[in-house]
Amino acid sequence: MGFEEERRAGIGGSDVDDALGELPFGCARRLAYEKLAVPPDYPEEKALLYRRGHDLEPLVCQRYTEETGRKVVRRATAVHPSIPWARVNVDREILGAKDVVVTTQDGPQELAEPGVGVLEAKTHAAHAYARVKREGLPSSHVLQLQWGMWVRDRRWGSFAVLNPETWEMLTFDVAFDPELIARIEPHIRAIWERIQRQDLPDRLDPTDKRCARCAWRHTCQGDRLAAAVLPREERDVEAAYRPELADLLADRANVRATLDEYQELANVIDLRLRESIGDQEVVSCDGWRVYYRGQAGRRSVDMERLRKEFPDAYAACLTHTKPSRPLRVYAV
């Protein structure tokens, strides 16, 4: 059985957030298309950022070994001993680990005779890496490692999260959470059974951001997507077909999403700055000077009133803007 056939034979760790519909990317219907081998409308494998995590995985594992002294090994696909649709391809397994300290509700706890562990290797750009340090791991990462520990019957696992922009890496151990698996397994089982019956889960609203990133968005939404996102006056304009632009546009979408997350992070930092500065209007520290002063409102002209009450003056002051050619991109 080839790798893709193995992936379609059950639910793996990277499928769990899809089965649960976890934000920001999870979608059970997208998972169904993949498992049923429905050809994607827009294959993603050539997009550069899509390949980053896969290509850097061996380097992350090497760094993990260097920093922890633990030996890691690659394993073939594992199947749960009693649930044949529950499968996993873990990034690596960890052998001979000592001093395994996991976080529990009662605080840090050292595992006696921890045995073999499961390693989850991740790469995150600076904005996402900072978010992990500030807020913790996204739920998709947590679910993926827990699923791998459950299928492989391991008591603990470890994360290695690399920021490829700065080469900084964060590592920490976590304990297996059987209560989490007990809560999510029935729902995932139900989704898998629907997929086996070719009973597709409900589609998302076409304005959902997840649809714009989906490789099956046309198969799923059809004309609904264009009707939801294209300006009305643009829908019937004839477009030249340029298939060679697909990879470039996929990379653009990934970069734009990254920019949005950077802006969100910048907004959070600015909010913390304002809260820290408080009522002070000017503050400084080594290398920085910050102004946070109240300002009088800017004066402006009521153009509508000017047009109605002084039409001649309004007409005399009208100016024509220079022609422009803005770039607008829509996922349809």
C-alpha positions in Angstrom: 0.0 0.0 0.0 1.4 3.4 -1.0 1.6 6.4 1.3 -1.5 8.1 -0.1 -3.5 4.9 0.0 -2.4 4.5 3.7 -3.6 8.1 4.4 -7.0 7.3 2.9 -7.4 4.1 4.9 -8.2 5.9 8.1 -7.9 9.0 10.3 -4.4 10.1 11.1 -3.0 12.7 13.5 -3.0 15.5 10.9 -6.7 14.7 10.1 -8.1 15.2 13.6 -8.5 19.0 13.4 -10.4 18.5 10.1 -12.7 15.9 11.5 -13.5 18.2 14.5 -13.7 21.3 12.3 -11.1 23.1 14.5 -10.3 26.6 13.5 -8.4 28.1 11.8 -8.1 25.5 9.0 -10.1 22.4 10.0 -13.0 21.3 7.7 -14.7 17.8 7.8 -16.0 18.1 4.3 -12.4 18.9 3.0 -11.3 15.8 4.8 -14.0 13.7 3.1 -12.8 14.8 -0.3 -9.3 13.8 0.5 -10.2 10.4 2.0 -12.5 9.6 -1.0 -9.7 10.5 -3.4 -11.7 13.2 -5.1 -9.2 15.0 -7.4 -8.4 18.5 -6.0 -9.3 21.5 -8.1 -6.2 23.3 -7.1 -3.3 21.0 -6.0 -1.2 22.5 -3.3 2.0 20.4 -3.4 4.0 22.9 -5.5 3.3 26.0 -3.4 6.6 26.9 -1.7 5.3 27.7 1.8 3.1 24.5 1.7 6.4 22.5 1.4 8.3 24.3 4.1 7.3 22.1 7.0 7.9 18.9 5.2 11.3 19.9 3.9 12.5 21.2 7.2 11.3 18.3 9.3 14.6 16.4 9.3 16.5 19.5 10.4 14.0 20.1 13.3 14.5 16.5 14.4 18.3 16.9 14.2 18.2 20.1 16.3 16.0 18.3 18.8 18.5 15.5 19.2 21.4 18.0 19.6 19.6 20.0 22.2 18.1 17.2 24.3 20.6 14.4 23.7 17.7 12.1 22.9 17.7 9.5 20.1 14.9 9.7 17.6 13.9 7.2 14.9 11.4 7.2 12.0 8.6 4.7 12.1 6.2 3.3 9.5 2.5 3.9 9.7 0.9 2.6 12.9 -2.6 1.3 13.3 -4.5 1.2 16.6 -4.6 -2.4 17.9 -8.4 -2.5 18.1 -9.6 0.3 15.9 -8.3 -0.2 12.3 -9.4 3.2 11.0 -7.3 5.0 13.7 -3.8 5.4 12.2 -0.8 7.7 12.5 2.5 8.6 10.9 4.4 10.2 13.7 7.3 12.5 12.8 9.7 10.4 15.0 9.7 8.3 18.1 12.0 9.1 21.0 14.2 6.3 22.5 16.0 6.1 25.8 14.8 9.5 27.2 15.5 10.4 30.7 14.4 13.3 32.9 11.0 13.5 31.1 9.0 16.2 32.9 5.5 16.8 31.8 3.0 19.5 32.9 -0.1 18.3 34.8 -2.9 20.1 36.6 -0.9 19.6 39.8 2.2 21.1 38.2 5.4 19.7 36.6 5.7 15.9 37.1 8.7 13.7 36.3 7.8 10.4 34.7 9.5 7.4 36.2 10.5 5.0 33.4 8.8 7.0 30.7 9.5 4.5 27.9 9.3 5.4 24.3 7.9 8.9 23.4 6.4 10.5 20.3 8.0 13.6 18.7 6.0 16.2 16.9 8.2 18.5 14.8 6.8 21.9 13.7 8.1 25.0 12.0 6.5 28.4 12.5 7.3 31.8 11.1 8.2 34.6 13.6 4.6 35.8 14.2 3.2 32.2 14.8 6.3 31.3 16.9 5.7 34.4 19.1 2.1 33.4 19.5 3.1 29.9 20.6 5.4 31.3 23.3 2.7 33.8 24.4 -0.5 31.7 24.2 0.6 28.1 23.9 0.2 25.6 21.0 -2.8 25.7 18.6 -5.3 23.0 19.3 -4.5 21.3 16.0 -0.9 20.6 17.3 -2.1 19.3 20.6 -4.7 17.0 19.0 -2.2 15.7 16.6 0.4 14.6 19.2 -2.3 13.2 21.5 -3.7 11.1 18.7 -0.2 9.8 17.9 0.4 8.8 21.5 -3.0 7.1 21.7 -2.6 5.1 18.5 1.0 4.1 19.4 0.2 3.5 23.1 2.7 5.9 24.5 2.6 7.7 27.8 4.3 10.9 26.7 5.4 13.0 23.8 7.5 16.0 23.0 7.2 19.1 20.8 10.0 20.7 18.8 8.9 24.0 17.4 11.4 25.8 15.1 11.4 29.4 13.9 13.3 29.1 10.6 13.7 32.9 10.4 15.8 33.2 13.6 16.7 29.5 14.1 15.3 29.6 17.6 13.7 26.4 18.8 11.3 25.6 21.6 11.0 22.0 23.1 8.9 20.6 25.9 7.3 17.3 27.0 3.6 16.6 27.4 1.7 13.7 29.0 -0.8 11.5 27.2 -4.4 12.7 28.1 -6.8 9.7 27.9 -9.8 11.9 28.8 -9.2 14.1 25.8 -9.2 11.1 23.5 -12.3 9.7 25.1 -14.1 13.0 24.4 -13.1 13.3 20.7 -13.0 9.7 19.5 -16.8 9.2 19.2 -17.1 12.3 17.1 -14.2 11.4 14.8 -15.6 7.9 14.5 -18.9 9.3 13.4 -17.2 11.5 10.7 -15.2 8.5 9.5 -18.4 6.4 9.2 -20.1 9.2 7.2 -17.1 9.3 4.9 -17.2 5.6 4.4 -20.9 5.9 3.4 -19.9 8.8 1.1 -22.2 11.0 3.1 -20.4 14.3 2.9 -20.4 16.5 5.9 -22.1 19.9 5.6 -20.2 22.5 3.6 -19.0 25.8 5.2 -20.5 29.2 4.4 -18.8 30.3 1.2 -17.6 33.5 2.9 -15.6 31.4 5.5 -11.9 32.1 5.2 -11.2 28.4 5.2 -12.8 28.1 1.8 -10.4 30.5 0.2 -7.5 28.2 1.1 -9.2 24.9 0.2 -7.9 22.8 -2.7 -11.5 21.5 -3.3 -13.3 24.9 -3.1 -14.8 24.7 -6.6 -16.0 21.1 -6.2 -17.5 22.0 -2.9 -19.0 25.4 -3.4 -19.3 25.7 -7.2 -20.7 29.1 -8.2 -21.6 29.9 -4.6 -18.0 31.0 -3.9 -17.8 33.5 -6.8 -21.2 34.8 -5.9 -20.2 35.4 -2.3 -16.8 37.0 -2.9 -16.8 38.7 -6.3 -18.1 42.3 -6.5 -21.4 42.2 -8.4 -20.1 44.4 -11.2 -17.2 42.1 -11.8 -18.9 38.7 -12.0 -19.7 38.7 -15.7 -16.4 40.2 -16.9 -14.6 37.8 -19.2 -11.2 36.6 -17.8 -8.2 35.3 -19.8 -7.3 31.8 -18.6 -3.7 31.6 -17.3 -3.2 28.3 -15.5 0.6 28.9 -15.0 -0.2 31.5 -12.4 -1.8 29.0 -10.0 1.4 28.2 -7.9 2.3 31.9 -7.7 -1.2 32.8 -6.4 -1.2 30.0 -3.9 2.1 31.4 -2.5 0.6 34.9 -2.5 -2.4 33.6 -0.4 -0.1 32.0 2.1 2.0 35.2 2.4 -1.0 37.4 2.7 -2.3 35.2 5.5 1.0 35.5 7.2 0.9 39.3 6.9 -2.5 39.4 8.5 -1.2 37.4 11.4 1.8 39.7 11.7 -0.6 42.7 11.8 -2.7 41.0 14.4 0.4 40.4 16.5 1.5 44.1 16.0 -2.0 45.2 17.2 -1.7 43.0 20.4 1.8 44.5 21.1 0.4 48.1 20.6 -2.4 47.4 23.0 0.0 46.1 25.6 2.1 49.3 25.1 -0.9 51.6 25.6 -1.9 49.7 28.7 1.7 49.8 30.1 2.1 53.6 29.3 -1.2 54.5 30.9 -1.7 58.2 31.5 1.8 59.2 30.6 2.2 61.1 27.3 5.9 60.6 26.6 8.1 57.7 27.7 11.6 56.5 26.8 13.9 53.6 27.4 17.3 52.6 26.0 17.0 53.0 22.2 13.4 54.1 22.1 11.1 57.1 22.6 7.3 56.8 22.6 4.6 59.5 22.3 1.1 58.7 23.4 -0.5 62.2 23.5 -4.1 63.3 23.1 -4.6 65.3 19.9 -7.3 67.7 18.8 -9.6 66.3 16.1 -8.6 67.2 12.5 -10.8 69.7 10.7 -12.5 68.4 7.5 -14.8 69.7 4.8 -18.4 68.5 4.6 -18.3 67.7 0.8 -21.9 66.8 0.6 -23.0 70.0 2.1 -20.6 71.9 -0.1 -22.1 70.2 -3.2 -25.7 71.1 -2.2 -25.3 74.6 -0.9 -22.4 75.9 -3.1 -22.6 73.8 -6.3 -20.4 76.2 -8.4 -17.6 76.2 -5.8 -17.9 72.4 -5.5 -17.6 72.0 -9.3 -14.7 74.5 -9.5 -12.7 72.6 -6.9 -13.3 69.1 -8.3 -10.1 67.3 -9.4 -9.6 64.2 -11.4 -7.6 61.4 -9.9 -4.9 59.7 -12.0 -5.8 56.4 -13.6 -4.8 53.4 -11.6 -4.5 49.7 -12.0 -5.0 48.0 -8.6 -4.3 44.3 -8.2 -7.3 42.4 -6.7 -7.3 38.7 -6.1 -10.2 36.5 -5.1 -10.3 32.8 -4.4 -13.1 31.3 -6.5 
